[in-house]
Amino acid sequence: MTFRALLLTACILGILMPGVCLGQLPVGTITGVVRDSTGGVIAGAQVTAVSRTTRQVRTTTTGERGEYSFPALLPGEYDVSVE
């Protein structure tokens, strides 16, 4: 393999590898839908996730279909509550 081919291969791998590595981050996501007792969705509800280990608090608001998401959470147990 010539130096030029080796350099080209290294450059291509350098461009592709960050995308592969980012897919391996040690994080997770909690998602869900908030519903009332009749099964209807609740928009605008405040949802809180608290890490049992670090006590870090994350808060979000449900969308118009009652959905919520907490992306990029560290692995662990969380208490989720809705107001």
C-alpha positions in Angstrom: 0.0 0.0 0.0 1.4 3.4 -1.0 1.8 6.3 1.4 -0.9 8.2 -0.4 -3.4 5.3 -0.2 -2.6 4.8 3.5 -3.1 8.6 4.2 -6.4 8.5 2.3 -7.6 5.5 4.3 -6.6 7.2 7.6 -8.5 10.4 6.6 -11.7 8.5 5.7 -11.6 6.5 8.9 -11.0 9.8 10.8 -14.2 11.2 9.3 -16.3 8.1 9.9 -15.1 7.2 13.4 -16.6 10.1 15.4 -20.1 9.2 14.3 -19.5 5.6 15.3 -18.1 6.6 18.6 -21.0 8.9 19.4 -23.4 6.0 19.1 -21.6 4.4 22.0 -22.2 7.0 24.6 -23.3 5.6 28.0 -26.6 7.5 28.2 -30.3 6.6 27.9 -33.7 8.2 27.4 -36.9 8.1 29.4 -40.0 8.8 27.3 -43.7 8.5 27.9 -47.2 9.9 27.6 -49.2 11.5 30.4 -52.9 10.4 30.5 -55.8 11.2 32.8 -58.0 8.5 34.4 -60.2 8.3 31.3 -57.2 7.7 29.0 -57.1 11.2 27.5 -53.7 12.8 27.0 -52.7 15.8 29.2 -50.8 18.6 27.4 -48.7 21.1 29.4 -48.1 18.9 32.4 -44.8 19.3 34.2 -42.8 16.0 34.4 -39.8 15.6 36.6 -37.1 12.9 36.7 -34.8 12.7 39.7 -31.8 10.4 39.7 -31.8 8.2 42.8 -28.0 8.1 42.8 -27.0 11.7 42.1 -30.2 13.5 43.0 -29.9 15.4 39.7 -33.3 16.9 38.7 -34.5 17.2 35.1 -37.8 18.8 34.3 -39.8 19.0 31.0 -43.3 19.8 29.9 -45.6 17.4 27.9 -46.4 18.3 24.3 -49.9 18.6 22.8 -50.2 14.8 22.6 -49.1 14.4 26.2 -45.7 13.1 25.3 -42.4 13.8 27.2 -38.8 12.8 26.8 -35.7 13.1 28.9 -32.7 12.4 26.5 -29.1 11.9 27.4 -29.6 10.6 31.0 -26.8 8.8 32.8 -27.5 5.1 33.5 -29.3 4.5 36.8 -32.7 4.5 38.5 -35.0 7.5 38.3 -38.1 8.6 40.1 -40.5 10.2 37.6 -43.4 12.4 38.8 -46.1 14.5 37.0 -47.8 17.7 38.2 
